[in-house]
Amino acid sequence: MREVLRVGAFDEDGLYAALEYLAAHQRAIETALAPPAPPGAVFLYDVTSVYFAGQHHELAAFGYNRDGQRGKQQMVAGLLTDGSGEPLSIQLYAGNTSDPPTFLDAGEQLKVRFGTEEIAVVGDRGRIKALGRAALGEANFRYVTALTDPQVRALLQQGVLQMGLFEDQPAEVTVGSKRYVLRGNPQTRARERARRQDQWARVRQWIETRNATVAKQPRCEPESSLRGAQARLKTYRLGGWVSVRLEGRRVVGTEDAAAREAEAQLDGCYVIESDLPAAAASWKT
């Protein structure tokens, strides 16, 4: 390592001393290295977690583990970059910190340290919902996010959106300061409907096989077959339009065609919501 770094002799104590210096002066170093932000600059931010095999770390705590490592303490890391992905700042948080506080912290860094006046937070459905649009407005943050299925259905019921707008080419609806960009993807729609039918076919096949087994073996409990069918419907999320029941020792499945069509209504449909003005961000190219 000495040859690669082209430095003189050093030991473990020297490395720890260097890390302590960097930690104490991190903010000043990052600010000095960050280039001035031009008007309309784009910044990217993401959150990850790092788990520990040990138990002793001041930030280590149990929380949502993105690596699927159950029973492991972790810490949360938030990375802020410019629009090209060049790192500007990284912050570490206790392992039980949820995403919203790290987002707001990163936003304040942009305002104070990099001279950014207005920030637009781009996040997935759950992240923006957790942050809260009201809280974002109070912090002078704008947002861009996708709507969940229930949110889209609510807007359809209110008459804000119409199903006819979900075409292959995007359409925009403006309500006050909110903008909704809609698009329907026919390929995704067909794929989702085929997937749903394939899953129901798998459950039907399992039911037929299980019914045949119960018929041949008197000791087999039909109630176990019913529980198994119900569990598979839950796994595939088919319970909204498929029901199962026992008729004697056989499990029988029933489809609700109207409920199936209602569930498939938004297949391949997407809605983006934002309070960014059209002059700042347009979906048109």
C-alpha positions in Angstrom: 0.0 0.0 0.0 2.8 2.4 0.8 4.2 2.0 -2.7 0.8 2.6 -4.3 0.1 5.7 -2.2 3.7 6.9 -2.4 3.8 7.8 1.2 6.3 7.2 4.0 6.0 4.9 6.9 2.7 4.7 8.7 0.9 2.3 11.0 -2.7 1.5 12.2 -2.7 4.5 14.6 -1.8 6.8 11.7 -4.7 5.5 9.6 -7.2 6.0 12.5 -5.9 9.5 13.1 -6.4 10.3 9.4 -10.0 9.0 9.5 -10.7 11.0 12.6 -9.4 14.2 10.9 -11.6 13.5 7.8 -14.6 12.9 10.0 -14.1 16.2 11.9 -13.6 18.2 8.7 -15.9 16.3 6.4 -18.4 19.2 5.8 -15.7 21.7 5.1 -13.9 19.3 2.7 -17.1 18.4 0.8 -18.1 22.1 0.5 -14.7 23.1 -0.8 -14.6 20.2 -3.4 -18.2 20.7 -4.6 -18.4 22.8 -7.8 -20.8 25.8 -7.7 -24.3 24.7 -8.6 -25.5 26.3 -11.9 -29.1 27.5 -12.1 -31.5 24.6 -12.6 -28.9 22.0 -11.5 -30.0 18.5 -10.9 -28.9 16.5 -7.8 -29.4 12.8 -7.1 -29.9 11.2 -3.7 -30.3 7.6 -2.6 -30.3 5.6 0.6 -28.8 2.3 1.4 -27.8 0.3 4.5 -24.8 -1.6 5.6 -25.1 -4.5 8.1 -22.6 -5.5 10.8 -21.5 -8.9 11.9 -20.6 -7.5 15.3 -22.7 -5.7 17.9 -20.6 -2.7 18.9 -21.0 0.5 16.9 -22.5 3.8 17.9 -24.7 3.9 14.8 -25.6 0.2 14.7 -29.3 -0.5 15.3 -31.9 -2.8 14.0 -34.0 -1.4 11.1 -35.3 -2.1 7.6 -32.5 -4.2 6.1 -32.3 -3.8 2.3 -30.0 -6.8 2.0 -32.5 -9.2 3.6 -30.1 -9.9 6.5 -32.4 -10.6 9.4 -31.1 -10.3 12.9 -28.2 -8.0 11.8 -27.7 -4.5 13.1 -26.9 -1.9 10.5 -26.3 1.7 9.8 -28.0 3.8 7.1 -26.0 5.8 4.5 -27.3 8.6 2.3 -25.4 9.6 -0.8 -25.8 12.9 -2.6 -24.4 13.3 -6.1 -24.7 15.8 -8.9 -26.7 15.0 -12.0 -23.9 13.0 -13.6 -23.4 10.9 -10.5 -20.3 12.6 -9.1 -20.4 12.2 -5.3 -20.9 15.4 -3.3 -21.6 14.2 0.2 -22.3 11.1 2.2 -23.9 11.0 5.6 -24.3 8.1 8.0 -27.3 7.6 10.2 -28.3 5.2 12.9 -29.6 1.8 11.5 -33.2 2.4 12.6 -33.4 5.8 10.7 -36.2 5.8 8.1 -35.7 7.4 4.7 -37.6 10.7 5.2 -35.2 12.2 7.8 -32.3 11.5 5.5 -34.0 13.1 2.6 -34.8 16.3 4.5 -31.2 16.4 5.8 -29.8 16.1 2.3 -32.2 18.9 1.2 -30.9 21.2 3.9 -27.3 20.4 2.8 -28.2 21.5 -0.7 -29.7 24.8 0.5 -27.0 25.7 3.0 -23.8 24.3 1.6 -24.3 24.4 -2.2 -26.4 27.5 -2.6 -29.4 25.7 -4.1 -32.6 27.7 -3.7 -35.3 25.3 -4.9 -35.2 21.5 -4.6 -37.4 18.9 -6.3 -37.5 15.5 -4.5 -37.9 12.6 -6.9 -39.0 9.5 -5.1 -41.0 6.3 -5.4 -44.5 5.9 -4.3 -43.8 4.9 -0.7 -41.0 7.4 -0.1 -42.9 10.6 -1.1 -46.0 9.4 0.8 -43.9 8.9 3.9 -42.3 12.3 3.6 -45.7 13.9 3.2 -46.5 16.5 0.6 -47.4 19.1 3.2 -44.1 18.6 5.0 -42.3 19.0 1.7 -44.1 22.2 0.9 -43.3 23.7 4.4 -39.6 22.9 3.7 -39.9 24.6 0.3 -39.3 21.3 -1.6 -41.1 20.4 -4.7 -41.7 16.8 -5.6 -42.1 14.3 -8.5 -43.6 10.9 -7.7 -45.7 8.0 -9.1 -49.1 7.4 -7.7 -50.2 4.2 -6.2 -53.1 2.1 -7.6 -55.5 3.3 -4.8 -54.6 6.9 -5.4 -55.2 6.6 -9.1 -58.6 5.0 -8.5 -59.6 7.7 -6.1 -58.8 10.4 -8.7 -60.8 8.4 -11.3 -63.8 8.3 -8.9 -63.5 12.1 -8.2 -63.5 12.8 -12.0 -60.0 14.4 -11.9 -58.7 11.7 -14.3 -60.5 9.7 -17.0 -59.6 6.2 -18.3 -59.7 7.5 -21.9 -56.5 9.5 -21.1 -54.4 6.4 -20.6 -53.1 6.1 -24.1 -49.7 5.1 -25.6 -48.8 8.8 -25.8 -48.7 10.7 -22.5 -51.4 13.1 -21.5 -51.3 15.8 -18.9 -54.0 17.1 -16.4 -53.4 20.1 -14.3 -55.4 20.8 -11.1 -54.3 23.9 -9.3 -50.6 23.6 -8.6 -50.6 19.8 -9.2 -49.7 18.2 -12.6 -50.6 14.7 -13.5 -48.9 13.0 -16.4 -50.7 9.8 -17.6 -49.7 7.0 -19.9 -51.0 3.6 -20.8 -48.6 0.9 -21.9 -50.5 -1.8 -24.0 -47.6 -4.2 -23.8 -47.5 -4.0 -20.0 -51.3 -4.3 -19.9 -51.2 -7.5 -21.9 -48.4 -8.9 -19.8 -50.1 -8.2 -16.5 -53.4 -9.9 -17.7 -51.5 -12.9 -19.0 -49.6 -13.2 -15.7 -52.8 -13.1 -13.7 -54.5 -15.8 -15.7 -51.3 -17.9 -15.6 -51.3 -17.7 -11.8 -54.9 -18.6 -11.5 -54.2 -21.6 -13.8 -51.5 -22.7 -11.5 -53.8 -22.6 -8.5 -56.5 -24.5 -10.4 -54.0 -27.2 -11.3 -52.9 -27.5 -7.7 -56.6 -27.7 -6.6 -57.3 -30.5 -9.1 -54.2 -32.5 -8.1 -55.1 -32.1 -4.4 -58.7 -33.1 -4.9 -57.6 -36.2 -6.7 -55.3 -37.1 -3.8 -58.1 -36.5 -1.2 -60.4 -38.7 -3.2 -57.9 -41.6 -3.2 -56.9 -41.3 0.4 -59.7 -41.1 2.9 -57.4 -39.9 5.7 -56.5 -36.7 3.8 -58.3 -33.8 5.3 -60.2 -31.6 2.8 -59.9 -28.7 5.2 -56.1 -28.8 4.6 -56.8 -28.5 0.9 -58.9 -25.5 1.4 -56.3 -23.8 3.5 -53.7 -24.6 0.9 -55.8 -23.1 -1.9 -56.5 -20.0 0.2 -52.8 -19.5 0.9 -52.0 -19.7 -2.8 -54.7 -17.1 -3.6 -53.1 -14.8 -1.0 -49.6 -15.4 -2.4 -50.7 -14.5 -5.9 -53.0 -11.8 -4.8 -56.0 -13.3 -6.5 -58.4 -13.1 -3.6 -60.1 -10.0 -5.0 -61.8 -11.9 -7.8 -61.4 -15.6 -6.9 -62.9 -17.5 -4.0 -62.6 -21.1 -2.9 -64.9 -23.3 -0.8 -65.5 -26.9 0.1 -68.2 -29.0 -1.5 -68.0 -32.2 0.3 -64.4 -33.3 0.2 -63.6 -31.2 -2.9 -62.3 -27.7 -3.2 -64.2 -25.6 -5.7 -63.0 -22.2 -7.1 -65.2 -19.5 -8.4 -64.3 -16.5 -10.5 -66.0 -13.1 -10.2 -65.7 -11.7 -13.8 -66.8 -8.2 -12.8 -64.3 -8.0 -9.9 -61.6 -9.4 -12.2 -62.2 -6.6 -14.8 -62.2 -4.0 -12.1 -58.9 -5.2 -10.8 -57.4 -5.3 -14.3 -58.7 -1.8 -15.0 -55.3 -0.1 -14.3 -53.1 -2.7 -15.8 -50.3 -0.9 -17.7 -51.5 2.5 -16.5 -49.1 5.0 -14.9 -49.6 8.4 -13.3 -46.8 10.8 -12.4 -47.7 13.6 -10.0 -45.6 16.8 -9.5 -45.9 20.3 -8.3 -43.1 21.5 -10.6 -44.2 24.1 -13.0 -44.2 23.2 -16.7 -41.5 25.8 -17.3 -39.2 23.9 -14.9 -40.0 20.4 -16.1 -41.9 19.2 -19.1 -42.5 15.7 -20.2 -42.6 16.7 -23.8 -39.5 16.2 -25.9 
